[in-house]
Amino acid sequence: MRSLRKIVKWIGYILGTLFVLLVVLFIYLYKVSIVDPPVIADHSVENLQRTEASPGFYYLGNNWFRKSKSGLFELYVEGNDFERGVINGKLTKELVQRQEDHFSAQIEKMIPSTFYRHFLKYFIGWFNRDLASQVKEEYKKEIYGVSMAASEKYDYIGSPYQRILNYHAAHDIGHALQSMALVGCTSFGTWNDRSADSSFIIGRNFDFYVGDKFAEDKIVAFFKPSSGFGYMTVTWGGFTGAVSGMNEAGLTVTINAAKTALPSGSATPVSLVAREILQYAGNLKQALQIARSRHMFVSESFLVGSAADNKAVIIEKTPDSLDIYDPQQNYIVCANHFQSKGLVNSVDNKTQIRESASAYRYQRVMELLNGNPKNTVEKTIAILRDTRGLKGADIGMGNEKAINQLIAHHSIVFEPKKLLVWVSTAPWQEGRFVCYNLSKVFSLKGMRIDQEIIDSTQTIASDTLVNTAAFAGFTQFRSYKQRILDGGSVDPDSIIASNPNYYHAYVLAGDMAARKKDIAAAKKYYQLALTKEIATLQERTAIEGKLTH
């Protein structure tokens, strides 16, 4: 009896010690995750208020915010760092808060466990414990200004400044964790004799997916900072980085994720490196200098086009190295693998080429470019809208091997020498592409009356795909997929009928059959899935695994 009491006593000691250690760990994680905002000398801009001149149109000084008839929001902001941030937040307050709602809702879908979400909060706080030291003071002040518009209801996650700062690293963290499956982007450019009138043209699909709601409120933003170049980006509420943009010197930047190892700590977010290039580089040499000066914790390709140099190159950057891919020809293509001599043969890159959809998409772009040797803006948009596989094969709608995966946050086309940019409207890149002239927008020097600023003579019509039975079927397929994710039931044959050449339709059909304990039918669907064009080696392995269980 006495020995039993001793055992119970020691178990109590052990459990008590583990509990204390766990409490200490959470206190440590909480403490290191706290980020103090930058010191601001002049807070007077906080007293300014926006004016609603007409429903949905706001201005504050020379700054303004509106929603275009195209469905895109438009924003113009000028001034110094903190001033820009505060004014941006005041003008777009509703979108800043709505985007955080959408982001949080998607995280809850992806991680339904409250415990794991809280653990993730502390993990990200620890992971990003040095993030502030890796961000330029100018950008910290701007982010701090924007964060003043954030909602208080997420303060349990962290302070508004801490949250908005961390959101700037979301692309990098999701990219590093891989399992978030944010999908890959595609970009390309042509110039001189590869364009119909020797125009310099760059196009890209930004396939960053954090739920349908997140992509609803896109902002075409124009910034005129007190230092550096004026520039435009396609962005969202609360985000001051850049993923696609062009400055008034005709320099463009788009980012494409590459294969990366799981990092051990934070560094400068990719979007803020791209933003710095847009704001401070007027040519390729200056862009390269900025890229070299920043440490990143993921691998990324920056496709940089320069009107001054009349060409584009890819700056390929990893946490440890940097190289340049200069095609030495009048076109360039970028997917999600490296091409430079210094990085093309790296272990991670070889794995990416072998196992991902990147090389396939690259080949499809080359196939389409070679089929249209004299490129135009219209042809660029047609390529960005292409849903087919190599040689025009039907690989199912939504396939990651397609240039157009019907998932894009936005699609964009630049003519750097003319300072023209075309931005897609919903759905994805299937709606109209509307044109903005940077020279005209920046020459407005403020706006007090709501008016359209797009160049309507340059609008590219919606894709005819949206009126087809195939597109209607894809829309049905997406609703089926969501119903299954929500725990509902769908007839397996109906799933396949909605997207008959897409391997994932057969996987979902097999999963539904397996859920109903119809193992023979499930195996039949999985075997059919293996006959289709599967996007990645990982997915093929997963399907083969389903057949062995």
C-alpha positions in Angstrom: 0.0 0.0 0.0 2.9 2.4 1.0 4.6 1.6 -2.4 1.4 2.4 -4.3 1.2 5.8 -2.5 4.8 6.5 -3.5 4.1 5.6 -7.1 1.0 7.9 -7.1 3.1 10.6 -5.5 5.9 10.4 -8.0 3.4 10.4 -10.9 1.9 13.6 -9.3 5.3 15.2 -9.2 6.0 14.3 -12.8 2.7 15.6 -14.0 3.1 18.7 -11.9 6.5 19.3 -13.3 5.3 18.8 -16.9 2.4 21.2 -16.3 4.8 23.9 -14.9 7.2 23.4 -17.9 4.2 23.7 -20.3 3.1 26.9 -18.6 6.6 28.3 -18.7 6.8 27.4 -22.4 3.6 29.2 -23.2 4.7 32.2 -21.2 8.0 32.3 -23.1 6.2 31.9 -26.5 3.8 34.7 -25.5 6.7 37.0 -24.4 8.9 36.5 -27.5 5.9 36.9 -29.8 5.2 40.4 -28.5 6.3 43.0 -31.1 6.4 46.7 -30.1 5.4 49.2 -32.8 7.9 51.7 -34.1 8.3 55.1 -32.5 6.4 57.8 -34.3 7.5 61.4 -33.9 4.4 63.1 -35.4 0.9 61.6 -34.7 -1.1 64.5 -36.2 -2.2 62.5 -39.3 -4.2 60.3 -36.9 -6.6 63.2 -36.4 -7.5 63.5 -40.1 -10.9 62.1 -41.2 -12.0 60.8 -44.6 -14.9 62.5 -46.5 -17.5 60.5 -48.2 -18.2 62.7 -51.3 -20.7 60.2 -52.7 -21.8 56.6 -51.8 -18.6 54.5 -51.7 -16.2 57.3 -52.8 -13.9 58.7 -50.1 -11.2 61.2 -50.1 -8.7 62.5 -47.6 -6.6 65.4 -48.9 -5.2 64.3 -52.3 -5.8 60.6 -51.4 -8.9 58.8 -52.5 -10.7 55.4 -52.5 -13.5 54.1 -54.7 -15.1 51.0 -56.3 -15.0 50.9 -60.1 -17.9 49.6 -62.2 -15.5 46.8 -63.1 -15.8 45.4 -59.5 -12.3 46.4 -58.6 -11.5 48.8 -55.8 -9.2 51.6 -56.6 -6.9 53.5 -54.2 -4.5 56.4 -54.4 -2.2 57.3 -51.4 0.7 59.7 -51.1 3.0 61.0 -48.4 5.6 59.7 -46.0 5.7 56.3 -44.4 3.4 56.6 -41.3 1.2 59.1 -43.1 0.6 56.7 -46.0 -0.2 53.9 -43.7 -2.7 55.8 -41.6 -4.4 57.3 -44.6 -4.5 53.9 -46.4 -6.2 52.4 -43.3 -8.7 55.2 -42.9 -9.8 55.0 -46.5 -10.0 51.2 -46.7 -11.0 50.5 -43.1 -13.9 48.2 -44.0 -11.7 46.2 -46.4 -8.9 45.9 -43.8 -11.3 44.4 -41.3 -13.2 42.3 -43.9 -9.9 40.7 -45.2 -8.9 39.7 -41.7 -12.4 38.2 -41.2 -11.9 36.2 -44.5 -8.4 35.2 -43.6 -9.4 34.0 -40.1 -12.4 32.1 -41.4 -10.2 30.2 -43.9 -7.7 29.4 -41.2 -10.6 28.0 -39.1 -11.6 25.8 -42.1 -8.1 24.6 -42.6 -7.4 24.1 -38.9 -10.8 23.3 -37.2 -9.2 22.6 -33.8 -9.2 25.6 -31.4 -6.3 24.1 -29.5 -4.1 23.8 -32.6 -5.0 27.2 -33.8 -3.9 28.7 -30.5 -0.7 26.6 -30.7 -0.2 27.9 -34.2 -0.6 31.4 -33.0 2.3 31.0 -30.5 4.4 29.0 -33.0 4.1 31.8 -35.6 4.8 34.3 -32.9 8.0 32.4 -32.0 8.9 31.9 -35.6 8.4 35.6 -36.4 10.1 36.7 -33.2 12.8 38.6 -35.2 10.5 39.7 -38.0 10.5 43.4 -37.1 14.3 43.5 -37.2 14.2 42.3 -40.8 11.8 44.9 -42.0 12.8 48.4 -43.1 11.9 51.1 -40.6 9.9 52.9 -43.3 7.7 49.8 -43.9 7.2 49.2 -40.2 5.9 52.7 -39.8 3.6 52.3 -42.8 2.3 48.9 -41.5 1.8 50.4 -38.1 -0.3 53.2 -39.6 -2.5 50.7 -41.5 -2.9 48.5 -38.4 -4.8 51.3 -36.7 -7.7 50.4 -38.9 -7.8 46.8 -37.8 -10.6 45.3 -35.8 -10.3 44.8 -32.0 -12.1 41.4 -32.2 -8.8 39.7 -33.1 -6.8 41.2 -30.3 -6.7 37.8 -28.6 -4.3 36.8 -31.4 -2.1 39.8 -31.0 -2.0 43.5 -31.2 -3.2 45.0 -34.5 0.4 46.0 -35.4 1.7 42.5 -34.6 -1.1 40.9 -36.6 -0.8 43.0 -39.7 3.0 42.7 -39.6 2.7 38.9 -39.4 0.2 38.8 -42.2 2.9 40.1 -44.5 4.8 36.9 -43.9 1.8 34.7 -44.6 2.8 34.0 -48.2 6.3 32.9 -47.0 5.0 30.7 -44.1 2.4 29.0 -46.3 5.0 28.5 -49.0 7.5 27.0 -46.5 5.0 24.7 -44.9 4.0 23.4 -48.4 0.9 21.6 -46.9 -1.2 24.7 -47.3 -1.2 24.0 -51.1 -1.4 27.6 -52.2 -0.6 26.5 -55.8 1.9 27.9 -58.2 2.1 31.0 -60.4 3.0 31.5 -64.0 4.5 34.6 -65.7 6.2 35.4 -69.0 7.3 38.3 -71.2 8.1 39.1 -74.8 9.9 42.1 -76.5 11.5 43.2 -79.7 10.9 40.7 -82.6 8.8 38.4 -80.3 6.1 41.0 -80.1 3.9 42.1 -83.0 4.9 45.8 -82.8 8.1 45.2 -80.8 6.2 46.1 -77.7 7.6 45.0 -74.3 4.8 42.9 -72.7 4.7 40.9 -69.4 1.9 38.8 -68.2 1.3 36.8 -65.0 -1.3 34.8 -63.1 -1.1 35.2 -59.3 -2.4 31.8 -58.0 -2.4 32.6 -54.3 -5.5 31.0 -52.8 -6.9 31.6 -49.3 -10.5 31.0 -50.0 -13.0 32.6 -52.4 -13.9 35.4 -50.1 -10.3 36.6 -49.7 -10.1 37.3 -53.5 -13.4 39.3 -53.7 -12.1 42.7 -52.6 -9.1 43.2 -54.8 -7.6 46.7 -54.7 -5.7 48.3 -57.6 -3.6 50.7 -55.6 -1.5 53.6 -56.7 1.1 55.0 -54.3 3.1 58.2 -54.6 5.6 57.9 -51.7 7.6 61.0 -50.5 10.8 59.0 -51.5 11.3 56.8 -54.5 9.1 56.1 -57.5 5.3 56.2 -57.7 4.0 52.7 -58.4 0.9 50.5 -58.6 0.1 47.1 -57.2 -2.8 44.7 -57.1 -3.4 44.2 -53.4 -5.9 43.7 -50.6 -6.9 45.5 -47.4 -4.1 45.9 -44.9 -1.4 44.6 -47.2 1.5 47.0 -48.0 3.8 44.6 -49.8 3.8 43.8 -53.5 3.2 40.6 -55.4 2.5 42.2 -58.9 3.3 45.8 -59.7 4.9 48.4 -61.9 6.4 51.8 -61.1 6.5 55.1 -63.1 9.9 54.3 -64.4 8.4 51.3 -66.3 9.9 48.7 -63.9 7.7 45.7 -63.1 8.0 43.0 -60.5 6.1 39.7 -60.1 6.9 36.9 -57.6 6.8 33.1 -58.2 7.4 30.7 -55.3 10.1 28.0 -55.7 11.0 24.8 -53.8 12.2 25.7 -50.3 13.3 23.9 -47.1 11.5 24.5 -43.8 13.2 27.6 -42.4 14.4 28.0 -38.8 13.4 31.6 -38.3 12.0 34.7 -39.9 13.6 37.1 -42.4 12.4 39.8 -44.8 9.0 38.8 -46.3 9.2 38.3 -50.1 6.4 40.8 -50.7 8.4 43.6 -48.9 11.5 42.8 -51.0 9.3 43.1 -54.1 7.8 46.3 -52.8 11.2 47.8 -52.1 12.3 47.0 -55.7 9.1 48.7 -57.1 9.6 51.8 -54.9 13.4 52.3 -55.3 14.6 50.6 -58.5 14.5 52.3 -61.9 16.4 49.6 -63.8 17.6 46.0 -63.5 20.9 46.8 -61.8 19.2 48.7 -59.0 16.6 45.9 -58.6 19.4 43.4 -58.2 21.2 45.6 -55.6 18.0 45.7 -53.5 17.5 41.9 -53.8 21.0 41.2 -52.8 20.7 43.4 -49.7 17.8 41.5 -48.2 17.8 38.1 -46.4 14.8 35.9 -47.1 13.7 32.6 -45.4 12.1 31.1 -48.5 13.1 30.6 -52.1 11.5 32.9 -54.7 11.8 34.0 -58.3 11.4 37.7 -59.0 10.6 38.3 -62.7 11.7 41.9 -63.1 11.0 43.8 -66.3 12.6 47.1 -67.1 11.6 49.7 -69.7 15.1 51.3 -69.3 16.8 48.0 -70.2 14.1 46.9 -72.6 14.1 43.3 -71.3 13.2 41.1 -68.3 15.3 38.8 -66.2 14.5 36.5 -63.3 16.3 37.2 -59.9 16.4 33.8 -58.3 16.9 34.0 -54.6 17.2 31.4 -51.8 17.9 31.9 -48.1 21.6 31.3 -48.9 22.2 32.4 -52.4 21.2 34.5 -55.4 21.6 34.1 -59.1 20.2 35.7 -62.3 18.5 34.1 -65.2 19.0 36.2 -68.3 17.5 34.4 -71.3 19.7 36.2 -73.8 16.8 36.3 -76.2 13.6 38.3 -76.7 11.3 36.3 -74.4 11.3 34.9 -70.9 9.1 32.3 -69.0 8.8 31.8 -65.3 7.0 29.0 -63.4 8.0 27.6 -60.0 11.4 26.3 -60.6 14.8 27.9 -61.1 16.6 28.3 -64.4 19.9 30.0 -63.6 23.2 28.2 -63.9 23.9 28.5 -60.2 20.6 27.1 -59.0 19.1 24.9 -61.8 20.9 21.8 -60.6 20.3 22.3 -56.8 18.8 19.3 -55.1 15.6 21.2 -54.2 15.2 22.5 -57.7 15.6 19.1 -59.3 13.0 17.7 -56.9 10.6 20.6 -57.8 11.0 19.9 -61.6 10.5 16.2 -61.1 7.6 16.2 -58.7 5.6 19.4 -59.2 3.5 20.8 -62.0 5.9 23.6 -62.6 7.9 22.2 -65.6 4.6 21.1 -67.3 3.2 24.6 -67.1 6.5 26.1 -68.3 6.3 23.8 -71.4 2.7 24.7 -72.1 3.6 28.4 -72.1 6.5 27.8 -74.5 4.1 25.7 -76.7 1.6 28.6 -76.9 4.3 31.3 -77.4 5.9 29.3 -80.3 2.4 29.0 -81.8 2.1 32.8 -81.7 5.6 34.1 -82.4 4.4 37.7 -82.6 2.9 38.4 -79.2 0.3 41.0 -78.3 -1.5 42.0 -75.2 -4.6 40.1 -76.4 -2.5 37.0 -77.1 -0.9 37.3 -73.7 -4.3 37.3 -72.0 -5.4 34.4 -74.1 -2.3 32.4 -72.8 -3.0 33.4 -69.2 -6.6 32.1 -69.7 -5.5 28.8 -71.2 -7.0 25.8 -69.3 -5.6 23.0 -71.5 -2.6 20.8 -71.2 0.3 20.1 -73.6 -0.8 19.9 -77.3 -4.2 21.2 -76.2 -5.2 18.1 -74.2 -8.2 18.3 -72.0 -6.7 17.7 -68.5 -9.8 18.8 -66.6 -10.7 22.2 -65.4 -8.8 23.4 -62.3 -5.7 21.2 -62.9 -2.6 22.7 -61.4 -0.7 21.7 -64.6 -2.8 24.3 -66.6 -1.6 27.9 -66.9 -5.1 28.9 -65.9 -6.0 26.8 -62.8 -9.2 28.8 -62.3 -8.0 29.8 -58.8 -6.1 33.1 -59.5 -6.4 36.0 -57.0 -5.6 38.1 -60.0 -4.1 38.1 -63.5 -2.2 41.1 -64.8 -0.5 42.3 -68.0 2.1 45.2 -68.3 3.4 47.3 -71.1 6.3 48.9 -69.3 7.3 51.4 -72.0 3.8 52.7 -72.3 3.1 52.6 -68.5 -0.1 50.6 -69.2 -1.4 47.8 -67.1 -4.4 45.5 -67.5 -6.0 43.8 -64.5 -8.4 40.9 -64.6 -12.0 41.1 -63.2 -14.0 38.3 -61.7 -14.3 35.4 -62.1 -10.6 34.8 -61.8 -9.0 35.9 -65.2 -12.2 35.1 -67.1 -13.8 38.5 -66.7 -12.8 41.7 -68.6 -9.2 43.0 -68.3 -9.4 46.7 -67.6 -6.6 49.1 -68.5 -4.9 51.7 -66.3 -2.4 54.3 -67.6 0.0 55.2 -64.7 0.8 58.6 -66.2 -2.8 59.6 -66.3 -3.6 58.3 -62.8 -0.6 60.1 -61.2 -1.3 63.3 -63.1 -4.8 63.5 -61.4 -3.0 64.8 -58.2 -6.0 64.0 -56.1 -9.7 63.5 -56.9 -12.8 65.0 -55.3 -15.5 63.7 -57.6 -16.1 60.0 -58.2 -15.1 59.1 -61.7 -13.8 56.1 -63.7 -10.1 56.1 -64.2 -9.7 53.1 -66.5 -8.9 53.6 -70.2 -12.1 52.1 -71.5 -10.8 52.1 -75.1 -8.2 49.4 -74.1 -10.6 47.0 -72.3 -10.2 43.3 -73.3 -13.5 41.4 -73.4 -14.4 38.6 -71.1 -13.4 35.1 -72.0 -16.0 33.1 -74.0 -15.3 30.1 -71.7 -17.7 31.5 -69.1 -20.6 30.8 -71.4 -19.8 27.2 -72.0 -21.2 24.0 -70.5 -17.7 23.0 -69.4 -17.5 26.1 -67.2 -20.9 25.5 -65.8 -19.8 22.0 -65.0 -16.6 23.3 -63.3 -18.8 25.6 -61.1 -20.9 22.6 -60.1 -17.7 20.6 -59.4 -16.5 23.3 -57.0 -19.8 23.3 -55.2 -19.6 19.5 -54.9 -16.0 19.7 -53.6 -17.0 22.3 -51.0 -20.0 20.2 -49.9 -17.7 17.2 -49.4 -15.2 19.3 -47.4 -18.0 20.4 -45.2 -18.9 16.8 -44.5 -21.8 16.4 -46.9 -22.5 13.7 -49.4 -22.5 13.8 -53.2 -23.2 11.0 -55.7 -19.8 9.9 -57.1 -21.0 9.8 -60.7 -22.3 13.3 -60.5 -18.9 14.5 -59.4 -17.3 12.9 -62.4 -19.9 14.2 -64.8 -19.2 17.8 -63.6 -15.5 17.6 -64.6 -14.9 14.3 -66.5 -11.2 14.7 -67.4 -10.0 16.0 -64.1 -8.2 13.3 -62.0 -9.3 14.9 -58.7 -13.0 14.4 -59.7 -12.3 10.6 -59.7 -10.4 10.9 -56.4 -13.4 12.6 -54.7 -15.7 10.1 -56.3 -13.5 7.3 -54.8 -13.5 9.0 -51.4 -17.3 9.2 -51.4 -17.6 5.5 -52.4 -15.1 4.6 -49.7 -17.1 6.6 -47.1 -20.2 4.5 -48.1 -18.1 1.3 -47.6 -18.3 0.5 -51.4 -14.6 -0.5 -51.6 -14.9 -2.1 -55.1 -16.3 1.2 -56.6 -13.8 3.3 -54.7 -10.9 1.3 -56.2 -12.4 1.6 -59.7 -12.5 5.4 -59.3 -9.0 5.6 -58.0 -7.7 3.4 -60.9 -9.5 5.8 -63.3 -7.9 8.8 -61.6 -4.4 7.3 -62.3 -5.2 7.3 -66.1 -5.7 11.1 -66.0 -3.1 13.9 -66.0 -2.2 14.1 -62.3 -0.6 17.4 -61.2 2.1 16.2 -58.9 4.0 13.1 -57.9 2.8 13.6 -54.3 -0.8 13.3 -55.4 -0.1 10.3 -57.6 1.5 8.6 -54.6 -1.4 9.5 -52.4 -3.9 7.9 -55.0 -1.8 4.8 -55.2 -1.8 4.6 -51.4 -5.6 4.7 -51.4 -5.6 1.6 -53.6 -3.5 -0.4 -51.1 -5.7 0.3 -48.1 
